């Protein structure tokens, strides 16, 4: 078991905290190449998709500490052995702090001691991006809601901050993926991805 950092946007942090997001997909780098007899070529290795999992940077059982947009706020605390006070620091997080007056620090700069969310990796697998199912799209944090009174009035959103609605969770995930990965690997490119399933570590 190893402890490793992982980055999420504020919108996805809220999905994790609410229990709606229990999966994440990350592009495999370098991309495997389709080979022969159902095998792939990855870093000059002749592998199956099942054996490729052993080369994932994150493995089953690893603990991920989540890096998110944050700020360190100084607070005054009474000294134990005198009447004076000393300045300490507490961390606040953009995902769950409603104020326009904070100059937030990017998640990439967050130190480990500021982390409030830890995830245990329960499963790792490899698949093509477009092979994601409806259920797995929901596990990626896609929101479902009913807009009418009929059973088919169910729609899907990538997050609460966008007015875009979709007829399937997979369509909403496609929109979300292209928004986040527009410069790295679009939906149409259908890259191989690591699929990490996780749950929050309690306490």
N, C-alpha and C positions, 0 to 999 in steps of 0.2 A: 504494500500500500504506500502511495506517495501523496503528498499534498501539493497541489498546483493551482496557480491563478487562472481565472477565466473571466472574460469581459462580457457584460450584457448592457444593453441600452436601458434607460430609465423605464420605458414602456414594458420591456420584458422583465425587469426587476419586479414591477407591480404584478405581472402575471405569475411570477415565481412565488411571491409572497402570498398570493391568493390561492395558490395550489393549481392554477390553470395551466401552467407550463412545467412539464416534466421531461421534455426532450429538447435537444439542440443539435443542429446539423452544422458541421464545419467542413469546408472544402479540403480534400486531401491534396497535399503538396509534397512532391510533384504529383501530377495526375497519373494514375496507372494507365497503361496502354493495353487495349484489348489484344490478346495474343492468340493462341491456338488451343483447340480442345477444351474450350471453356475456361482457360486460364488467362491471367493478366501478367503484364510485365511491370514491376514496380522497383525502382532503384536497382535495375539490372538483376532482379530476382524474379524467377518464374513461380507465381503463386496462384492459389485459388482465393476467392473472396473470403472464405472462412479463415485461411491462414494469414491473409492480409491484416485481419483484426489484431494479430499479435504485434503488428508494427505501428499501431495507433499510438499517438503521443499521450493519450489518456486511456487508462485501463480500468476494467471492472474492479471496484473496491477502492479506487483512488478517492481522495477528498479534494473537492474544488473550493477554493475561497474566492468569492465573487468580487470582482473589481467593478465599481460603479461610480458615477459622477457624485462628487462629495465636496465638503468643505470642513476645515478644522476651525472650530469656534472657541475662542478663549473664554473661560468662565472663572470667576473668583471663588475660591474655597477657603473656609476658615482653617487656620493652622491648628493642629492637634495640641501643640505644646505652648501656644501663646495666643494672644488676642488678635494677632495680625492675620492677614489673609494672603494666600499665594495664588498665582494664576495657573490654572490647569486647562486642559483642552478636551473638548468633546467633539464628536463628529456628527454632522448632519448630512442627509442624503437627498439629492434632487428628486428621486423617485417618490418620496413620501413627505416632502417638505413644500408647503404651499406658500411661497414668498417670492416676489420679483426682485428683492433687494440683495440677493446673494451673488457674489462672483464665484461661480462654481469652478472646481478643479476637474479636469478631464479624468475619466476613470482609469486611464492608463497610468496615471501618477499615484493612484491610491496605494498606500502601504498596507501590508498584511494586518498590522495591528488596528487598522480602521475597518476591517471587514466585519460585517454583521451577518452575512449569509454564507453558510457552508453546505455543500451538496455532496452526497455520496453517490458515486457512479454505480448504477445497478446492472447496466448492460451496455455493451459496445457492439456495433455491427457496421457493415459497409453496404451501401446501396447507391444506385443512381438517384440523383436529386428528384427527378420526375416520377420516381416509383413511390413517393410518399402517399400514404392512404388518407382517407377522410379522417379516420380516428387519430392517426398520427399528426395530421395537420392541427387538430384541436389540442393535442398534447404539446404542440409547439407554441401554444398560447393564443391561437386564433379564437376570437370571441363569437359566440352564437347568440342570437336574440330573435324574438318573435316580434314582427311589426304589424300583425293583424290578428284576426280571430280564427283563421283557417289553418289547418295543419301544415299547408305548404307555404305559409307566410314566414318561414324561418330564413333568416339571412345571416351572413357572416361578415365580420370586420377584422382587419389586421390589428387595430387597436382602437381605443376609445377616442383618440384625438383626430381621426380622419373620418370624413363623411362617406368614404367609399364603402359600398356594400356589395356583396358577392353572393351568388347562388349556391356555391359550395365552399367548404372550408379549404379545400385544395386550391381553389382560385384565389382566396384571400391570402393563403400562405405564399403563393407565387408572387403576388403583389408585394408582400412583406419582404420576401427574399430579394427581389429586384431592387427594392428601396435600400436595403442594407448592403447588398453585394454588387451594386451596379458597376463598380470598377474592378471587381475581382472574379466574378463567375456568374453570368446571368442564368436565368431559368432555361433559356433556349439552348445554352451550351450543354446542359444536362450533365454536369460534372459528377464524378464519384465523390461521395461525402462520407465522413465519419458520422455515425448516428450515436449520440450519447443519451442514455436514459438515466435519470437521476431522481433523487428525492432529498428534501431538506433534512439536514442533521439537526435533531432536536436537542436543545440545551447546549 
